[in-house]
Amino acid sequence: MSEEADRLIAAALRDHARVPAPAGLRRKLERQLRPAPRRWVAPLVSALAGAAAAALLVLALRPAPSTNSPDVATEAVGDHLRVLVGRGLGVEASDMHQVKPWFAGKLDFVPPVAFLGDDEFPLKGGDVAVFLGHKAAAFVYGRRLHVISLFVFQGTDVPEGERTVAGFHALTWSRDGFGFVLVSDVNWDDLRTLASRIH
């Protein structure tokens, strides 16, 4: 009889619906079973954020690396754009004998440019430009409907080369203590042809 009673009690316990634990008991068990918070995480995150901010500040305050050669082509394109949208030239003439003397008293040097212009590259005039922080002579030539700027300035550290900046071609060289930059949106062959006539 006791075996039968044990079987019936076991069956009753197995089939009996579970009763949810009281709320207080549940909270107590959750607190005991929940992993302890990692108290080192917040200070570590703060320290890493501070280190990153300090690194960014150091990078921002660090002086730019110095280079021996300035970015002549980019400067020339900017000055060429000022010629295109500017107020006009200081002297508008197609004769170098009028343009070159105009620079007297406006520059500390005589620009060594002898090319008078021709039918392919007519001289339009000239102006004083500020190039790489110094006064420079700007000669303006035409090529069909295009404008070509020639910047001449004192300087021997001008790298010789060709670059395209913002769609404009810039050809740079130096000679006899002067730097030269031709810049325009004409094709490279036209720019090189004009450079050979200026040399």
VOZA-424060 format. One record per residue: residue number from 1; x, y, z of N, C-alpha, C in turn. Coordinates in steps of 0.001 Angstrom, whole numbers. Example, Ala and Ser with C-alpha at 12.3 -4.5 7.8 and 13.67 -1.06 7.14 Angstrom:
<pts>
+-----+---------+---------+---------+---------+---------+---------+---------+---------+---------+
:   n :   neast :  nnorth :     nup :  caeast : canorth :    caup :   ceast :  cnorth :     cup :
+-----+---------+---------+---------+---------+---------+---------+---------+---------+---------+
:   1 :   13190 :   -5690 :    7800 :   12300 :   -4500 :    7800 :   13200 :   -3300 :    7800 :
:   2 :   12850 :   -2250 :    7080 :   13670 :   -1060 :    7140 :   12900 :      30 :    7870 :
+-----+---------+---------+---------+---------+---------+---------+---------+---------+---------+
</pts>
This chain:
<pts>
+-----+---------+---------+---------+---------+---------+---------+---------+---------+---------+
:   n :   neast :  nnorth :     nup :  caeast : canorth :    caup :   ceast :  cnorth :     cup :
+-----+---------+---------+---------+---------+---------+---------+---------+---------+---------+
:   1 :     828 :   -1186 :       0 :       0 :       0 :       0 :     862 :    1234 :       0 :
:   2 :    1968 :    1216 :     701 :    2820 :    2380 :     758 :    3472 :    2626 :    -593 :
:   3 :    3751 :    1557 :   -1332 :    4310 :    1733 :   -2668 :    3307 :    2422 :   -3572 :
:   4 :    2070 :    2065 :   -3469 :    1006 :    2695 :   -4260 :     872 :    4146 :   -3865 :
:   5 :     960 :    4426 :   -2589 :     848 :    5810 :   -2124 :    2002 :    6643 :   -2656 :
:   6 :    3208 :    6077 :   -2621 :    4381 :    6807 :   -3145 :    4221 :    7100 :   -4636 :
:   7 :    3688 :    6118 :   -5381 :    3487 :    6320 :   -6823 :    2472 :    7395 :   -7083 :
:   8 :    1375 :    7425 :   -6339 :     330 :    8433 :   -6523 :     839 :    9826 :   -6134 :
:   9 :    1613 :    9900 :   -5079 :    2154 :   11203 :   -4659 :    3132 :   11719 :   -5718 :
:  10 :    3981 :   10818 :   -6242 :    4940 :   11211 :   -7268 :    4219 :   11691 :   -8523 :
:  11 :    3150 :   10965 :   -8922 :    2378 :   11359 :  -10097 :    1699 :   12698 :   -9871 :
:  12 :    1197 :   12922 :   -8692 :     513 :   14171 :   -8385 :    1500 :   15344 :   -8435 :
:  13 :    2683 :   15121 :   -7909 :    3686 :   16192 :   -7947 :    4136 :   16479 :   -9378 :
:  14 :    4230 :   15431 :  -10194 :    4658 :   15594 :  -11581 :    3618 :   16344 :  -12391 :
:  15 :    2378 :   16079 :  -12199 :    1288 :   16679 :  -12963 :     853 :   18017 :  -12397 :
:  16 :    1282 :   18366 :  -11220 :     811 :   19585 :  -10567 :    1395 :   20814 :  -11280 :
:  17 :     609 :   21789 :  -11528 :    1059 :   23020 :  -12167 :    2029 :   23739 :  -11247 :
:  18 :    3063 :   24328 :  -11856 :    4049 :   25037 :  -11064 :    3493 :   26378 :  -10611 :
:  19 :    3827 :   26749 :   -9416 :    3391 :   28024 :   -8852 :    4572 :   28972 :   -8966 :
:  20 :    4396 :   30196 :   -9542 :    5517 :   31123 :   -9666 :    6034 :   31541 :   -8298 :
:  21 :    7333 :   31787 :   -8236 :    7955 :   32203 :   -6979 :    7494 :   33605 :   -6636 :
:  22 :    7432 :   33925 :   -5382 :    7072 :   35285 :   -4979 :    8096 :   36292 :   -5524 :
:  23 :    7650 :   37527 :   -5780 :    8493 :   38567 :   -6382 :    9734 :   38831 :   -5543 :
:  24 :    9614 :   38889 :   -4261 :   10762 :   39148 :   -3397 :   11833 :   38084 :   -3539 :
:  25 :   11382 :   36816 :   -3554 :   12321 :   35715 :   -3699 :   13009 :   35782 :   -5068 :
:  26 :   12247 :   36117 :   -6110 :   12804 :   36205 :   -7466 :   13902 :   37275 :   -7516 :
:  27 :   13670 :   38489 :   -6953 :   14670 :   39563 :   -6967 :   15936 :   39149 :   -6212 :
:  28 :   15725 :   38477 :   -5066 :   16859 :   38036 :   -4267 :   17714 :   37047 :   -5054 :
:  29 :   17070 :   36100 :   -5731 :   17806 :   35120 :   -6527 :   18514 :   35794 :   -7716 :
:  30 :   17862 :   36756 :   -8375 :   18479 :   37459 :   -9510 :   19727 :   38218 :   -9073 :
:  31 :   19673 :   38893 :   -7922 :   20847 :   39621 :   -7411 :   22006 :   38668 :   -7134 :
:  32 :   21677 :   37509 :   -6582 :   22728 :   36554 :   -6245 :   23332 :   35899 :   -7484 :
:  33 :   22508 :   35672 :   -8508 :   22975 :   34973 :   -9703 :   23547 :   35914 :  -10771 :
:  34 :   23249 :   37213 :  -10728 :   23731 :   38186 :  -11726 :   25234 :   38358 :  -11540 :
:  35 :   26012 :   38403 :  -12679 :   27459 :   38583 :  -12534 :   27759 :   39969 :  -11959 :
:  36 :   28780 :   40022 :  -11164 :   29163 :   41295 :  -10538 :   29618 :   42272 :  -11610 :
:  37 :   29254 :   43538 :  -11479 :   29688 :   44517 :  -12488 :   31204 :   44669 :  -12465 :
:  38 :   31748 :   44893 :  -13648 :   33195 :   45053 :  -13759 :   33508 :   46515 :  -13467 :
:  39 :   34007 :   46750 :  -12318 :   34227 :   48115 :  -11863 :   35377 :   48795 :  -12616 :
:  40 :   36200 :   48036 :  -13325 :   37330 :   48621 :  -14034 :   36961 :   49080 :  -15437 :
:  41 :   35787 :   48723 :  -15981 :   35427 :   49041 :  -17363 :   35252 :   50546 :  -17559 :
:  42 :   34467 :   51192 :  -16689 :   34209 :   52627 :  -16864 :   35492 :   53449 :  -16784 :
:  43 :   36374 :   53214 :  -15777 :   37626 :   53988 :  -15762 :   38500 :   53718 :  -16985 :
:  44 :   38486 :   52470 :  -17478 :   39291 :   52155 :  -18649 :   38772 :   52900 :  -19870 :
:  45 :   37460 :   52926 :  -20073 :   36871 :   53637 :  -21207 :   37215 :   55123 :  -21120 :
:  46 :   37105 :   55705 :  -19918 :   37444 :   57117 :  -19736 :   38909 :   57379 :  -20053 :
:  47 :   39773 :   56486 :  -19588 :   41205 :   56666 :  -19838 :   41519 :   56582 :  -21326 :
:  48 :   40905 :   55614 :  -22022 :   41136 :   55476 :  -23459 :   40615 :   56688 :  -24224 :
:  49 :   39451 :   57187 :  -23845 :   38897 :   58371 :  -24505 :   39800 :   59575 :  -24284 :
:  50 :   40314 :   59716 :  -23072 :   41229 :   60825 :  -22787 :   42515 :   60720 :  -23586 :
:  51 :   43045 :   59511 :  -23714 :   44274 :   59314 :  -24487 :   44044 :   59625 :  -25966 :
:  52 :   42893 :   59209 :  -26474 :   42582 :   59496 :  -27877 :   42441 :   60992 :  -28101 :
:  53 :   41780 :   61693 :  -27192 :   41625 :   63145 :  -27318 :   42983 :   63837 :  -27262 :
:  54 :   43854 :   63376 :  -26368 :   45187 :   63974 :  -26262 :   45987 :   63755 :  -27541 :
:  55 :   45876 :   62544 :  -28105 :   46599 :   62255 :  -29345 :   46114 :   63139 :  -30486 :
:  56 :   44801 :   63322 :  -30585 :   44257 :   64198 :  -31625 :   44714 :   65638 :  -31434 :
:  57 :   44772 :   66097 :  -30195 :   45221 :   67452 :  -29914 :   46680 :   67632 :  -30314 :
:  58 :   47510 :   66632 :  -30006 :   48921 :   66711 :  -30381 :   49065 :   66773 :  -31898 :
:  59 :   48283 :   65955 :  -32606 :   48349 :   65970 :  -34076 :   47885 :   67298 :  -34633 :
:  60 :   46848 :   67864 :  -34038 :   46322 :   69132 :  -34538 :   47294 :   70274 :  -34296 :
:  61 :   48023 :   70247 :  -33188 :   48928 :   71336 :  -32848 :   50314 :   71157 :  -33448 :
:  62 :   50600 :   69967 :  -33937 :   51923 :   69705 :  -34498 :   52098 :   70505 :  -35777 :
:  63 :   53212 :   71189 :  -35961 :   53408 :   71951 :  -37189 :   53480 :   71018 :  -38391 :
:  64 :   53031 :   71528 :  -39508 :   53063 :   70735 :  -40728 :   54513 :   70437 :  -41089 :
:  65 :   54750 :   69265 :  -41646 :   56125 :   68954 :  -42020 :   56613 :   69926 :  -43073 :
:  66 :   57834 :   70402 :  -42907 :   58362 :   71369 :  -43863 :   58891 :   70639 :  -45081 :
:  67 :   58727 :   71266 :  -46207 :   59253 :   70706 :  -47438 :   60166 :   71744 :  -48061 :
:  68 :   61147 :   71285 :  -48774 :   62083 :   72208 :  -49399 :   61468 :   72894 :  -50604 :
:  69 :   60511 :   72257 :  -51246 :   59918 :   72857 :  -52431 :   58432 :   73119 :  -52189 :
:  70 :   58012 :   74371 :  -52334 :   56602 :   74691 :  -52146 :   55759 :   74112 :  -53270 :
:  71 :   54484 :   74060 :  -53061 :   53589 :   73528 :  -54078 :   53316 :   74621 :  -55110 :
:  72 :   54254 :   74788 :  -55991 :   54223 :   75868 :  -56970 :   53037 :   75711 :  -57918 :
:  73 :   52758 :   74492 :  -58349 :   51680 :   74268 :  -59321 :   50326 :   74655 :  -58744 :
:  74 :   50054 :   74267 :  -57511 :   48768 :   74604 :  -56892 :   48636 :   76110 :  -56723 :
:  75 :   49700 :   76758 :  -56292 :   49691 :   78217 :  -56152 :   49432 :   78884 :  -57504 :
:  76 :   50085 :   78381 :  -58551 :   49933 :   78962 :  -59887 :   48509 :   78817 :  -60400 :
:  77 :   47891 :   77680 :  -60157 :   46502 :   77496 :  -60605 :   45589 :   78483 :  -59887 :
:  78 :   45788 :   78673 :  -58585 :   44989 :   79647 :  -57840 :   45163 :   81047 :  -58381 :
:  79 :   46410 :   81431 :  -58686 :   46659 :   82766 :  -59236 :   46099 :   82894 :  -60651 :
:  80 :   46174 :   81831 :  -61429 :   45601 :   81844 :  -62777 :   44082 :   82065 :  -62711 :
:  81 :   43433 :   81417 :  -61759 :   41986 :   81613 :  -61606 :   41676 :   83058 :  -61225 :
:  82 :   42542 :   83679 :  -60408 :   42339 :   85094 :  -60076 :   42489 :   85971 :  -61307 :
:  83 :   43408 :   85594 :  -62215 :   43556 :   86335 :  -63471 :   42277 :   86207 :  -64297 :
:  84 :   41719 :   84996 :  -64347 :   40527 :   84761 :  -65164 :   39310 :   85527 :  -64667 :
:  85 :   39154 :   85637 :  -63350 :   37945 :   86275 :  -62810 :   38244 :   87650 :  -62216 :
:  86 :   39468 :   88131 :  -62425 :   39885 :   89379 :  -61786 :   39301 :   90619 :  -62426 :
:  87 :   39788 :   91726 :  -61944 :   39290 :   93032 :  -62347 :   39836 :   93469 :  -63697 :
:  88 :   40722 :   92694 :  -64275 :   41413 :   93099 :  -65494 :   42901 :   93139 :  -65213 :
:  89 :   43673 :   93337 :  -66253 :   45130 :   93338 :  -66101 :   45623 :   94734 :  -65747 :
:  90 :   46766 :   94789 :  -65098 :   47365 :   96082 :  -64773 :   47729 :   96849 :  -66023 :
:  91 :   48214 :   96131 :  -67017 :   48516 :   96724 :  -68315 :   47990 :   95768 :  -69384 :
:  92 :   47180 :   96296 :  -70269 :   46652 :   95496 :  -71376 :   47288 :   96011 :  -72645 :
:  93 :   48176 :   95209 :  -73192 :   48882 :   95590 :  -74416 :   49430 :   94332 :  -75052 :
:  94 :   49575 :   94368 :  -76364 :   50105 :   93220 :  -77083 :   51575 :   93397 :  -77414 :
:  95 :   52172 :   94450 :  -76927 :   53566 :   94754 :  -77215 :   54393 :   94615 :  -75935 :
:  96 :   55379 :   93718 :  -75963 :   56214 :   93505 :  -74785 :   56941 :   94782 :  -74390 :
:  97 :   57195 :   95651 :  -75361 :   57888 :   96903 :  -75061 :   56995 :   97869 :  -74287 :
:  98 :   55719 :   97584 :  -74216 :   54821 :   98348 :  -73346 :   54586 :   97611 :  -72024 :
:  99 :   54527 :   96295 :  -72107 :   54211 :   95505 :  -70917 :   55393 :   95467 :  -69953 :
: 100 :   56566 :   95166 :  -70447 :   57720 :   94988 :  -69559 :   58071 :   96275 :  -68807 :
: 101 :   58107 :   97441 :  -69458 :   58409 :   98666 :  -68707 :   57347 :   99003 :  -67648 :
: 102 :   56139 :   98522 :  -67829 :   55065 :   98795 :  -66857 :   55428 :   98263 :  -65475 :
: 103 :   56221 :   97194 :  -65414 :   56604 :   96591 :  -64138 :   57624 :   97437 :  -63362 :
: 104 :   58278 :   98386 :  -64020 :   59302 :   99187 :  -63355 :   58703 :   99901 :  -62148 :
: 105 :   59354 :   99768 :  -61003 :   58878 :  100387 :  -59777 :   57815 :   99570 :  -59056 :
: 106 :   57264 :   98585 :  -59708 :   56240 :   97735 :  -59073 :   56838 :   96428 :  -58553 :
: 107 :   57998 :   96068 :  -59087 :   58704 :   94854 :  -58673 :   60134 :   95211 :  -58290 :
: 108 :   60763 :   94346 :  -57509 :   62156 :   94541 :  -57116 :   63114 :   93922 :  -58121 :
: 109 :   62601 :   93467 :  -59241 :   63436 :   92810 :  -60244 :   62845 :   93065 :  -61621 :
: 110 :   63660 :   92837 :  -62626 :   63205 :   92938 :  -64012 :   62921 :   91517 :  -64484 :
: 111 :   61673 :   91218 :  -64849 :   61362 :   89845 :  -65266 :   62107 :   89483 :  -66554 :
: 112 :   62856 :   88375 :  -66536 :   63645 :   87984 :  -67709 :   62797 :   87272 :  -68771 :
: 113 :   61865 :   87996 :  -69339 :   60990 :   87429 :  -70371 :   61144 :   88279 :  -71617 :
: 114 :   61519 :   87642 :  -72719 :   61730 :   88370 :  -73960 :   60709 :   88013 :  -75035 :
: 115 :   59945 :   86954 :  -74825 :   58993 :   86522 :  -75855 :   57900 :   87575 :  -76011 :
: 116 :   57806 :   88137 :  -77208 :   56877 :   89231 :  -77485 :   55467 :   88756 :  -77812 :
: 117 :   55292 :   87461 :  -77920 :   54015 :   86941 :  -78404 :   54074 :   86817 :  -79911 :
: 118 :   53187 :   86025 :  -80460 :   53114 :   85866 :  -81910 :   51672 :   85535 :  -82288 :
: 119 :   51470 :   85121 :  -83528 :   50101 :   84835 :  -83983 :   49482 :   83667 :  -83229 :
: 120 :   50297 :   82691 :  -82836 :   49767 :   81531 :  -82116 :   49526 :   81829 :  -80641 :
: 121 :   50386 :   82637 :  -80054 :   50304 :   82969 :  -78626 :   50418 :   84486 :  -78453 :
: 122 :   49374 :   85218 :  -78776 :   49465 :   86679 :  -78654 :   49538 :   87118 :  -77193 :
: 123 :   50377 :   88127 :  -76948 :   50485 :   88712 :  -75618 :   49258 :   89568 :  -75359 :
: 124 :   48653 :   89407 :  -74197 :   47454 :   90181 :  -73834 :   47775 :   91302 :  -72851 :
: 125 :   48819 :   91109 :  -72040 :   49174 :   92118 :  -71054 :   49870 :   91506 :  -69865 :
: 126 :   49874 :   92254 :  -68762 :   50557 :   91773 :  -67576 :   50005 :   92404 :  -66318 :
: 127 :   50449 :   91887 :  -65196 :   50001 :   92405 :  -63904 :   50992 :   91955 :  -62834 :
: 128 :   50893 :   92571 :  -61677 :   51684 :   92153 :  -60529 :   50836 :   91159 :  -59745 :
: 129 :   51426 :   90042 :  -59404 :   50726 :   89010 :  -58628 :   51484 :   88782 :  -57333 :
: 130 :   50813 :   88244 :  -56360 :   51478 :   87773 :  -55146 :   51572 :   86259 :  -55288 :
: 131 :   52803 :   85780 :  -55398 :   53028 :   84366 :  -55673 :   53923 :   83801 :  -54594 :
: 132 :   53438 :   82785 :  -53880 :   54169 :   82174 :  -52772 :   54611 :   83223 :  -51755 :
: 133 :   53757 :   84230 :  -51561 :   54015 :   85258 :  -50562 :   54926 :   86371 :  -51027 :
: 134 :   55333 :   86370 :  -52283 :   56224 :   87405 :  -52805 :   55626 :   88002 :  -54072 :
: 135 :   56034 :   89221 :  -54387 :   55569 :   89838 :  -55630 :   56138 :   89085 :  -56826 :
: 136 :   55321 :   88939 :  -57835 :   55728 :   88247 :  -59052 :   55153 :   88978 :  -60255 :
: 137 :   55779 :   88782 :  -61389 :   55249 :   89318 :  -62641 :   54331 :   88273 :  -63249 :
: 138 :   53174 :   88712 :  -63686 :   52232 :   87818 :  -64370 :   52071 :   88322 :  -65793 :
: 139 :   52477 :   87494 :  -66753 :   52274 :   87801 :  -68158 :   51115 :   86946 :  -68648 :
: 140 :   50264 :   87520 :  -69466 :   49090 :   86788 :  -69942 :   49157 :   86694 :  -71464 :
: 141 :   49087 :   85449 :  -71942 :   49082 :   85158 :  -73367 :   47747 :   84520 :  -73719 :
: 142 :   47415 :   84540 :  -74995 :   46204 :   83883 :  -75468 :   46553 :   82699 :  -76347 :
: 143 :   45628 :   81789 :  -76446 :   45740 :   80659 :  -77391 :   44322 :   80319 :  -77811 :
: 144 :   43944 :   80768 :  -79009 :   42557 :   80693 :  -79460 :   41679 :   81383 :  -78412 :
: 145 :   40745 :   80677 :  -77787 :   39880 :   81310 :  -76781 :   40389 :   81083 :  -75356 :
: 146 :   41575 :   80517 :  -75223 :   42132 :   80195 :  -73917 :   43065 :   81290 :  -73415 :
: 147 :   43206 :   81340 :  -72117 :   44117 :   82272 :  -71462 :   45249 :   81456 :  -70848 :
: 148 :   46476 :   81928 :  -71035 :   47652 :   81278 :  -70445 :   48354 :   82299 :  -69566 :
: 149 :   48585 :   81945 :  -68325 :   49297 :   82824 :  -67399 :   50730 :   82338 :  -67250 :
: 150 :   51652 :   83293 :  -67278 :   53059 :   83007 :  -66992 :   53423 :   83805 :  -65746 :
: 151 :   53831 :   83112 :  -64692 :   54266 :   83769 :  -63459 :   55785 :   83673 :  -63372 :
: 152 :   56407 :   84824 :  -63123 :   57858 :   84895 :  -63014 :   58175 :   85504 :  -61654 :
: 153 :   59052 :   84845 :  -60901 :   59350 :   85298 :  -59549 :   60783 :   84931 :  -59207 :
: 154 :   61337 :   85597 :  -58209 :   62691 :   85289 :  -57780 :   62678 :   83983 :  -56982 :
: 155 :   63553 :   83075 :  -57359 :   63618 :   81792 :  -56656 :   64309 :   80756 :  -57493 :
: 156 :   65163 :   79976 :  -56842 :   65901 :   78943 :  -57573 :   65481 :   77538 :  -57175 :
: 157 :   64626 :   77428 :  -56155 :   64254 :   76097 :  -55671 :   62948 :   75612 :  -56292 :
: 158 :   62689 :   76016 :  -57518 :   61459 :   75622 :  -58200 :   61685 :   74282 :  -58883 :
: 159 :   60918 :   73272 :  -58508 :   61107 :   71970 :  -59159 :   60621 :   72019 :  -60605 :
: 160 :   61416 :   71459 :  -61496 :   61011 :   71417 :  -62895 :   60027 :   70265 :  -63074 :
: 161 :   58918 :   70538 :  -63711 :   57968 :   69456 :  -63917 :   56651 :   69910 :  -64504 :
: 162 :   55770 :   68951 :  -64620 :   54431 :   69178 :  -65171 :   53420 :   68541 :  -64237 :
: 163 :   52370 :   69290 :  -63927 :   51302 :   68757 :  -63073 :   49970 :   69277 :  -63558 :
: 164 :   48938 :   68508 :  -63287 :   47574 :   68954 :  -63544 :   46892 :   69131 :  -62204 :
: 165 :   46343 :   70315 :  -61988 :   45669 :   70653 :  -60735 :   44303 :   71220 :  -61086 :
: 166 :   43245 :   70573 :  -60611 :   41865 :   71030 :  -60830 :   41564 :   71253 :  -62310 :
: 167 :   42135 :   70425 :  -63173 :   41855 :   70519 :  -64609 :   42760 :   71486 :  -65359 :
: 168 :   43650 :   72190 :  -64662 :   44579 :   73116 :  -65302 :   45972 :   72492 :  -65309 :
: 169 :   46691 :   72697 :  -66415 :   48053 :   72188 :  -66538 :   49023 :   73265 :  -66073 :
: 170 :   50018 :   72855 :  -65315 :   51057 :   73778 :  -64849 :   52412 :   73205 :  -65201 :
: 171 :   53223 :   74024 :  -65859 :   54560 :   73643 :  -66265 :   55536 :   74549 :  -65525 :
: 172 :   56468 :   73983 :  -64769 :   57356 :   74773 :  -63915 :   58817 :   74525 :  -64271 :
: 173 :   59634 :   75589 :  -64151 :   61082 :   75469 :  -64327 :   61746 :   76681 :  -63683 :
: 174 :   63075 :   76623 :  -63560 :   63811 :   77769 :  -63051 :   65010 :   78035 :  -63946 :
: 175 :   65440 :   79314 :  -63927 :   66580 :   79705 :  -64764 :   67142 :   81011 :  -64241 :
: 176 :   68434 :   81059 :  -64067 :   69141 :   82290 :  -63696 :   68566 :   82965 :  -62451 :
: 177 :   68210 :   82171 :  -61442 :   67717 :   82737 :  -60186 :   66242 :   83092 :  -60193 :
: 178 :   65519 :   82693 :  -61224 :   64091 :   82974 :  -61313 :   63302 :   81684 :  -61503 :
: 179 :   62099 :   81684 :  -60976 :   61178 :   80584 :  -61187 :   60138 :   80999 :  -62216 :
: 180 :   59706 :   80039 :  -63016 :   58711 :   80275 :  -64062 :   57613 :   79228 :  -63945 :
: 181 :   56378 :   79660 :  -64111 :   55252 :   78728 :  -64146 :   54303 :   79172 :  -65245 :
: 182 :   54024 :   78263 :  -66160 :   52977 :   78470 :  -67164 :   51770 :   77662 :  -66735 :
: 183 :   50582 :   78256 :  -66778 :   49388 :   77516 :  -66360 :   48210 :   77896 :  -67252 :
: 184 :   47447 :   76895 :  -67650 :   46285 :   77111 :  -68507 :   45501 :   75812 :  -68636 :
: 185 :   44356 :   75926 :  -69299 :   43589 :   74719 :  -69608 :   43806 :   74281 :  -71057 :
: 186 :   44809 :   74865 :  -71728 :   45154 :   74381 :  -73068 :   45789 :   73009 :  -72942 :
: 187 :   45979 :   72336 :  -74081 :   46586 :   71006 :  -74016 :   48088 :   71124 :  -73731 :
: 188 :   48667 :   70012 :  -73328 :   50077 :   70009 :  -72951 :   50981 :   70430 :  -74106 :
: 189 :   50670 :   70020 :  -75320 :   51523 :   70369 :  -76462 :   51595 :   71877 :  -76643 :
: 190 :   50456 :   72561 :  -76535 :   50456 :   74027 :  -76657 :   51271 :   74670 :  -75548 :
: 191 :   51101 :   74166 :  -74322 :   51822 :   74742 :  -73193 :   53338 :   74538 :  -73356 :
: 192 :   53730 :   73363 :  -73816 :   55160 :   73092 :  -74016 :   55735 :   73949 :  -75151 :
: 193 :   54934 :   74153 :  -76194 :   55385 :   75002 :  -77304 :   55641 :   76421 :  -76820 :
: 194 :   54708 :   76972 :  -76023 :   54896 :   78316 :  -75496 :   56116 :   78357 :  -74563 :
: 195 :   56294 :   77338 :  -73736 :   57443 :   77300 :  -72830 :   58744 :   77332 :  -73621 :
: 196 :   58807 :   76617 :  -74730 :   60031 :   76595 :  -75537 :   60315 :   77971 :  -76140 :
: 197 :   59289 :   78761 :  -76395 :   59491 :   80107 :  -76942 :   59901 :   81101 :  -75854 :
: 198 :   59486 :   80835 :  -74628 :   59838 :   81712 :  -73507 :   61251 :   81446 :  -73044 :
: 199 :   61683 :   80173 :  -73081 :   63057 :   79812 :  -72639 :   63989 :   80657 :  -73430 :
+-----+---------+---------+---------+---------+---------+---------+---------+---------+---------+
</pts>
